[in-house]
Amino acid sequence: MLDNAWVISFILSGLIYLPLMIFWVIPKYQKELKGSLRKGYYPQDMEQFFNK
């Protein structure tokens, strides 16, 4: 029964992680972060650093 518990825990952690990021963490820090969910979020000063 517990042979594939790691698969179930991996899927469950993803199902918990995505809504928390989308509805709680990203809106909380959206003023400081730039980007999108598909490309990822990063601080604005990082863009200046890499675009030199």
Backbone torsions as a table, in degrees:
resi	resn	phi	psi	omega
1	MET	NA	-39.5	-177.9
2	LEU	-96.3	14.9	-179.8
3	ASP	-64.5	-35.8	-178.5
4	ASN	-111.0	29.7	-179.5
5	ALA	-64.2	-30.5	179.7
6	TRP	-66.5	-31.9	178.1
7	VAL	-68.5	-46.0	-179.9
8	ILE	-63.7	-41.8	179.6
9	SER	-68.0	-34.9	177.4
10	PHE	-64.8	-45.0	179.3
11	ILE	-66.7	-43.7	178.9
12	LEU	-63.1	-40.8	179.9
13	SER	-65.1	-37.3	175.9
14	GLY	-66.2	-39.1	178.7
15	LEU	-68.4	-27.0	176.6
16	ILE	-84.0	-39.8	-175.8
17	TYR	-64.9	-48.1	-175.6
18	LEU	-60.5	-50.3	178.3
19	PRO	-63.4	-36.2	177.7
20	LEU	-63.2	-42.6	178.9
21	MET	-66.7	-44.6	-174.9
22	ILE	-69.9	-42.1	-172.0
23	PHE	-100.6	-11.0	-176.1
24	TRP	-126.2	-57.3	-172.9
25	VAL	-73.8	-49.1	-177.4
26	ILE	-63.4	-47.6	177.6
27	PRO	-62.9	-31.4	-179.1
28	LYS	-66.9	-37.8	-175.9
29	TYR	-110.4	15.6	-175.1
30	GLN	-63.9	-29.7	178.7
31	LYS	-65.7	-33.1	-177.1
32	GLU	-91.0	-19.2	-174.2
33	LEU	-108.5	153.1	178.0
34	LYS	-128.4	145.0	178.5
35	GLY	136.3	-159.9	179.5
36	SER	-144.6	169.3	-178.9
37	LEU	-66.2	-33.4	-178.7
38	ARG	-74.5	-43.1	-176.6
39	LYS	-91.6	-16.8	-179.1
40	GLY	102.1	163.1	-179.3
41	TYR	-111.3	145.3	-179.3
42	TYR	-151.5	155.3	177.9
43	PRO	-67.6	153.2	-177.4
44	GLN	-65.9	-33.5	-179.7
45	ASP	-68.3	-22.7	177.3
46	MET	-69.4	-35.2	178.1
47	GLU	-64.7	-40.4	178.3
48	GLN	-65.4	-36.8	-179.1
49	PHE	-66.1	-44.2	-175.8
50	PHE	-85.1	-16.2	-179.3
51	ASN	-95.3	13.0	178.8
52	LYS	-77.7	NA	NA
